[in-house]
Amino acid sequence: MESQSSVPHPWDVEADVVVVGFGAAGMAAAVTAHDLGAKVVILEKAPEGQEGGNTRVAGQGYLNTSSADSAVAYLTALCGPYTVPETMVRVWAEEMGQNNAWLRSLGGDPQEHQHPPVGIEFPDLPGADCVHKFHDGPTYGYSYTWKLFERLVKERPIPILYETPGRELIQNDITKEILGVRALKGGKPITVKASKGVVLTCGGFENNQEMIRNYLPGVPYCYTSGSPYNEGDGITMAMSVGADLWHMNNYAGPSMALKVPEVPTTFSMQALHYSKELPGGAIVVGPDGRRFTDEKFKTRHGKVPVNGNWLPLATPCPMYLIFDHTHFSAGPIYDKHPSHGWTQIVERYDWSADNSAELAKGWIKSAGSLEALAAVIGLDPAVLTGTVGRWNDSCAAKQDAEFGRTLMMNPIVNGPFYAVELSPSMLNTQGGPRRNERAQIVRPNGRPIPRLYSAGELGSIYSYLYQGTGNIGECLAFGRIAARNAVAESPWG
Ligand SMILES: Cc1cc2nc3c(=O)[nH]c(=O)nc-3n(C[C@H](O)[C@H](O)[C@H](O)COP(=O)(O)OP(=O)(O)OC[C@H]3O[C@@H](n4cnc5c(N)ncnc54)[C@H](O)[C@@H]3O)c2cc1C
């Protein structure tokens, strides 16, 4: 913290509003603040070409709710017992309904998702009819909506400092106001003055394994299909100036995916797509060699029904996808279609058509018999053969007596046999510094930290259940709210 006398002088960079992180929330905050007349600068951790965070590689849908009253009912129901203050819910509902009008006013061309996937995630909850999902461009996916967001920033004189991670907030130790940000530019420390306010929009903690262990329920580790640059920096920065946290245990996951050390993000396996019928058999077993779920169940962003509740999918680690040669030889086991996901869109890992390269790398293990495969991956051979035997019986009976699976009911019979280790994977985290209805970051006593705002998945409103496209919708809504309130501040100096 700074005393008045140790306030940096001169500053390396000066602006009215400093936006930390260039994804959807950063875009909405920067464009809104600029259009209200503020001088804006964006700090971005990634190098040019890898900015955009999860927004760049998302499914590209954003929510524009149709009726504020229905939206209030739906979000309240989504929060369940993990309630969010009513004022916050109401502001969210009113602003989410403005997303299309705002983007249209800037030259966007909102297109409603067509069936499928219209995707009301919890159609039985009150107010669910408020859900309307939109994208920009010819279809969802393929970074189309992001391309609009990127253009809206780049067509304005808003400097974007790439490879410049925000590291610390500069706070007046008497007034507790946030005066600016310490960042690293090209590895060198710089100071960035924010005469009106700082808006933190630097995403969640998808790549911070310590935070994952501390905050996410049931996963000893977890990897992401989104940006590798989201490491919880905003949480650390906000906590260091006294912020409260919320929703730290809520995340869009887990699913099950391959993670290898060579690539920072996860690979999605074709056999786990809930809708795909593929040749050959494939099941997932835990470290005890037994199945634990319907592998093809479409979770609700990682949540599954358990005795009338929705709980995160159990992911006993390490998990193994077990399959036979019929499945192996039917084409790439990885879904490399570049519609969404960091591995597909940014890494562009070129998986071999016959899976041979990944077999040679050891990402896929194989053996001539199930007993030998069990030995390779350290499972009990008798248990694994018993599990596969029960699965094959279920396939013959056309009924999965254990978990009720109905898709891809093909036996695992044609050797050689294969295994891929699976890890818990997620799209994004929802937790972070608690914000209020003005998008101010607040302390544990509820009082705002002066001149500090946030938007996006860094402390999102979703406390329990999540409606797909709700994250980018919220980024737009709270990005605008944060910017309007920051611009309305009187400059501190
Ligand atoms: C595969 C996938 C599909 C998804 N599909 C959808 C969808 O269709 N609809 C939907 O609503 N949600 C979807 N989500 C979730 C959604 O993408 C995110 O929650 C949302 O885009 C988050 O936006 P954001 O602006 O808060 O953060 P991000 O878009 O992640 O942007 C954060 C930015 O901050 C930068 N950054 C990080 N640390 C620092 C630092 N210290 N200093 C400066 N910059 C920093 C990052 O590099 C990044 O550019 C999906 C996510 C994934 C991974």
The ligand as an ORCA input file, in Angstrom:
! r2SCAN-3c Opt
* xyz 0 1
  C     -14.365    -23.808    -24.488
  C     -15.220    -22.792    -23.802
  C     -16.502    -22.537    -24.268
  C     -17.283    -21.564    -23.638
  N     -18.467    -21.204    -24.209
  C     -19.164    -20.161    -23.695
  C     -20.285    -19.615    -24.385
  O     -20.621    -19.998    -25.508
  N     -20.964    -18.597    -23.778
  C     -20.606    -18.090    -22.560
  O     -21.250    -17.179    -22.058
  N     -19.525    -18.575    -21.913
  C     -18.782    -19.555    -22.473
  N     -17.642    -19.981    -21.841
  C     -17.192    -19.240    -20.643
  C     -16.745    -17.847    -21.099
  O     -15.937    -17.987    -22.240
  C     -15.974    -17.066    -20.050
  O     -16.517    -17.171    -18.782
  C     -15.940    -15.579    -20.457
  O     -15.520    -15.468    -21.803
  C     -15.012    -14.828    -19.525
  O     -14.790    -13.548    -20.044
  P     -13.869    -12.554    -19.218
  O     -13.783    -11.320    -20.024
  O     -14.331    -12.469    -17.816
  O     -12.457    -13.314    -19.174
  P     -11.565    -13.829    -20.382
  O     -12.296    -13.803    -21.665
  O     -10.971    -15.119    -19.980
  O     -10.446    -12.713    -20.494
  C      -9.524    -12.498    -19.438
  C      -8.306    -11.819    -20.028
  O      -7.465    -11.370    -18.963
  C      -6.119    -11.658    -19.294
  N      -5.351    -11.689    -18.041
  C      -5.235    -12.673    -17.122
  N      -4.467    -12.267    -16.098
  C      -4.102    -10.989    -16.370
  C      -3.312    -10.027    -15.696
  N      -2.710    -10.282    -14.512
  N      -3.135     -8.802    -16.273
  C      -3.690     -8.514    -17.482
  N      -4.442     -9.396    -18.177
  C      -4.663    -10.615    -17.602
  C      -6.180    -12.968    -20.047
  O      -5.048    -13.161    -20.853
  C      -7.445    -12.763    -20.886
  O      -7.163    -12.165    -22.127
  C     -16.808    -20.917    -22.467
  C     -15.530    -21.182    -21.992
  C     -14.725    -22.095    -22.667
  C     -13.330    -22.327    -22.173
*
